[in-house]
Structures are given as structure tokens and as C-alpha cells.
Amino acid sequence: MCDTCGCNLTPGNKHLAFKPVPKGATAVSVLKGLLAKNDDQAAHNREHFDRRGILAINLMSSPGSGKTALLEATLTTLKNEFTCAVIEGDLETENDAERIRAKGVQAHQIVTGTACHLDAHLVHDALHHMTLDGVDILFIENVGNLVCPASFDLGQHLNVTLLSVTEGDDKPAKYPVMFRAADAMLLTKTDLLAVLDDFDPDKAEAHLRNLANPAPVMRLSARKELDMEAWYAWLREQLAAQRARVAQGQSRRPAIQSDGMKYHSVTA
Amino acid sequence: MHELAIAQALVEQVDAVIDQHQASTATAIRVRIGPLAGVVPDLLATAFPLAAAGSRMEHAELEFAHAPIRVRCQTCGADTEAAMNRLICGACGDWHTQVISGDELLLESVELETTASLTPDP
């Protein structure tokens, strides 16, 4: 699709392109994703990853639902198996990057100031502060926020969305844009389920299915190291899939964008 | 609050369109935003004048095209309208659906004011 020959015009959007205008003025059809610049940068980031055979995973959730704790447990367990690296996004402080470095893993902190999400340019700048050679999995811990991060492609291959059991099991229904983007949903802090009477994991999963999302749902507790094996198995499986794609010169965008591509002439 | 970032991206894109067509200003900008894009049109309308201040589109009218949420069922094949947090098939109730409209975040068209001195090439 391009803006040069008009092949981005389809029967579905043609009526939008032409519109009578007064003399002296001219109307032009653009039909380009509003975030095209971010998406171009994201595609460039993805090329960086694919060239090195890296699997990039974007972790999203509310603040305090256990993204950093999940990474601490994961990095400890997978230490001898894979080389990992982490990009941390927060409004302020280097705290999370320090927690990761304490595990002996390379981490770069992005301090966003007031920005409520990471974008592809921030991630690109961070990549230039990191040593990517030899890295198998790059985790990008997004700013804790169930709204804005879902709208920005960073160049990741997969989105993982966390929902802690201290939140509500109806969060996927309340924040559909975020949970629709999930390639996997992790229900975290399940060790607390015993003392909580208002969180039903089955309901949380049903709300996710109502968003037409077939993503696997894994229930675990990183702090207590409960039921972590399914998550590790999923990571191993996804890394193997990424390596197979790279070997064939292919790549993968996170769930939502690739779905949309099939139906929209231009996607954001 | 990320609408300001979106507004800035919009200004950059319209700026590029103005350059591409050698126009002087943009007088109207039409965007299509589906509910599932995660961008609130009203907030974007508030953020746009801030992002456009001093630019060649600061007096442009920002118009929004409505994009209803529609899903196509992979089980029964029906195209139906859906609610934002219930993207299930309206015909058979199955959740194996694909969103075919409603997640757009698109700059649709721009109306440009061309400079009067434009003459055709010899």
C-alpha cells in the first residue's frame, strides 16, 4: 500500500477520499495511520531484534500488579538457560532497573517524566544504550497503566498483560483496549486468592474471551514461586517460534495489529 | 492523557501533507477514530489546538468520522455490531470473532488552501 499510486483506496474507503471543496482550496485523501511515524520506528526496532534473533516482550499492567516481581523470579530461574535484558519504563526513579541489575541482568531505565506510556522512539533510544548481541529475550516493562500503553507499538513481538488478583476480575471488561492487545494474560499474586473472596479467575478469563481474545491465561505467584512452570514453558515456546521465524526471514507483530491488517486497508 | 502525543503525531503528518502538495495552510482535517483505538475524540479535540499552535494548521477544523465496532464471526460468518467489551458474534454468540471496524486511528483527509501564485508547468 502506498500514497503514490492510490492503491490504498479500496471500495470500502473510496467514498472518503473525494469531496467537493470551494475554489482555491483542494482536498487530499491521506488514509494513513495517525501513529505512522511511531509505527515506522517500531518496525525499525523490530528489525534490530530480528537481525539478532531476539524475542521482544512488552509487559503491561496497572502499577503494582507485579511486573518487576515477575521479572525477578523469571530472570533468576532462566539465568543459566537464556541471556535476558530488560528495559524499564517509569515516570521517575531508577528503582526497577536496580532491582533487575541486582539479579545480574542488563537493565536500562527509561524515565518518562510525565509521559504515561512508552513509545517506539523512547525504546529506540534505550536500545542504543544497551548491548544487544547475545541477548535471547528482551523484556520491556511498560509504564504501569491499563490505558495508554496499549495504543503504541514499540517493536515488540508479543504483549503480555498482567492482572493481579487484588484488582477486580472485571478489569478486562473495563479496559478492553488493553486486554484485547494481550498475547498472554497472567493472573498474578494467586497466593492471595485464599484471603480474597471477590476475585474469580474463571470470570476474569470469561471477560477476556468476550473481547474475542484466545490468548492463554496463566495463574501464578512470582513471589511465592507458585505455578510458574507454564509461564516458563510459554517463554521457551515463544523463543523457539521467534527463532524459527527469523530463520525464514519472517517477523511477527503483536496480536492486534496483525489482525487489523487483514481487514483494514491502512492500520494505525 | 496520551491524546497530546497523538495530536502531535497528527500535526506532523498534516505538515507533511501540506509540504507534499505545496499548499499554504490546512483548513480542515478529518480523522477516523474507532472506540477500540484507545483514543478519546473529545480529548484529542482539546489537545489539538495546543499541538497545532503556530503551525500552518492552527485554524483548521478538526472533524471526526464515526467508526462503529463491527465483528466478523469465524464460526457462523456473520458481520454484526458489537459493544466495546463484548466483541462476540451478535448472531450466534461465539467469541471467535475478528474486529473488522472500530479500531481505526486514521488521518482520512485534509483540505488544503493552495497559494494563488501556482501556475501550470510549461
Boltz contact constraints between the chains, C-beta under 6 A:
constraints:
  - contact:
      token1: [A, 16]
      token2: [B, 108]
      max_distance: 6.0
  - contact:
      token1: [A, 21]
      token2: [B, 111]
      max_distance: 6.0
  - contact:
      token1: [A, 25]
      token2: [B, 111]
      max_distance: 6.0
  - contact:
      token1: [A, 25]
      token2: [B, 113]
      max_distance: 6.0
  - contact:
      token1: [A, 26]
      token2: [B, 112]
      max_distance: 6.0
  - contact:
      token1: [A, 26]
      token2: [B, 114]
      max_distance: 6.0
  - contact:
      token1: [A, 27]
      token2: [B, 109]
      max_distance: 6.0
  - contact:
      token1: [A, 27]
      token2: [B, 111]
      max_distance: 6.0
  - contact:
      token1: [A, 28]
      token2: [B, 21]
      max_distance: 6.0
  - contact:
      token1: [A, 28]
      token2: [B, 110]
      max_distance: 6.0
  - contact:
      token1: [A, 29]
      token2: [B, 109]
      max_distance: 6.0
  - contact:
      token1: [A, 30]
      token2: [B, 17]
      max_distance: 6.0
  - contact:
      token1: [A, 30]
      token2: [B, 107]
      max_distance: 6.0
  - contact:
      token1: [A, 30]
      token2: [B, 109]
      max_distance: 6.0
  - contact:
      token1: [A, 30]
      token2: [B, 110]
      max_distance: 6.0
  - contact:
      token1: [A, 32]
      token2: [B, 107]
      max_distance: 6.0
  - contact:
      token1: [A, 34]
      token2: [B, 6]
      max_distance: 6.0
  - contact:
      token1: [A, 34]
      token2: [B, 9]
      max_distance: 6.0
  - contact:
      token1: [A, 34]
      token2: [B, 10]
      max_distance: 6.0
  - contact:
      token1: [A, 34]
      token2: [B, 105]
      max_distance: 6.0
  - contact:
      token1: [A, 34]
      token2: [B, 107]
      max_distance: 6.0
  - contact:
      token1: [A, 35]
      token2: [B, 9]
      max_distance: 6.0
  - contact:
      token1: [A, 37]
      token2: [B, 9]
      max_distance: 6.0
  - contact:
      token1: [A, 116]
      token2: [B, 1]
      max_distance: 6.0
  - contact:
      token1: [A, 116]
      token2: [B, 2]
      max_distance: 6.0
  - contact:
      token1: [A, 117]
      token2: [B, 2]
      max_distance: 6.0
  - contact:
      token1: [A, 148]
      token2: [B, 2]
      max_distance: 6.0
  - contact:
      token1: [A, 150]
      token2: [B, 38]
      max_distance: 6.0
  - contact:
      token1: [A, 151]
      token2: [B, 38]
      max_distance: 6.0
  - contact:
      token1: [A, 173]
      token2: [B, 85]
      max_distance: 6.0
  - contact:
      token1: [A, 176]
      token2: [B, 84]
      max_distance: 6.0
  - contact:
      token1: [A, 176]
      token2: [B, 85]
      max_distance: 6.0
  - contact:
      token1: [A, 177]
      token2: [B, 36]
      max_distance: 6.0
  - contact:
      token1: [A, 177]
      token2: [B, 38]
      max_distance: 6.0
  - contact:
      token1: [A, 209]
      token2: [B, 95]
      max_distance: 6.0
  - contact:
      token1: [A, 210]
      token2: [B, 86]
      max_distance: 6.0
  - contact:
      token1: [A, 210]
      token2: [B, 88]
      max_distance: 6.0
  - contact:
      token1: [A, 211]
      token2: [B, 87]
      max_distance: 6.0
  - contact:
      token1: [A, 212]
      token2: [B, 87]
      max_distance: 6.0
  - contact:
      token1: [A, 212]
      token2: [B, 95]
      max_distance: 6.0
  - contact:
      token1: [A, 212]
      token2: [B, 97]
      max_distance: 6.0
  - contact:
      token1: [A, 259]
      token2: [B, 98]
      max_distance: 6.0
  - contact:
      token1: [A, 260]
      token2: [B, 103]
      max_distance: 6.0
  - contact:
      token1: [A, 263]
      token2: [B, 100]
      max_distance: 6.0
  - contact:
      token1: [A, 268]
      token2: [B, 105]
      max_distance: 6.0
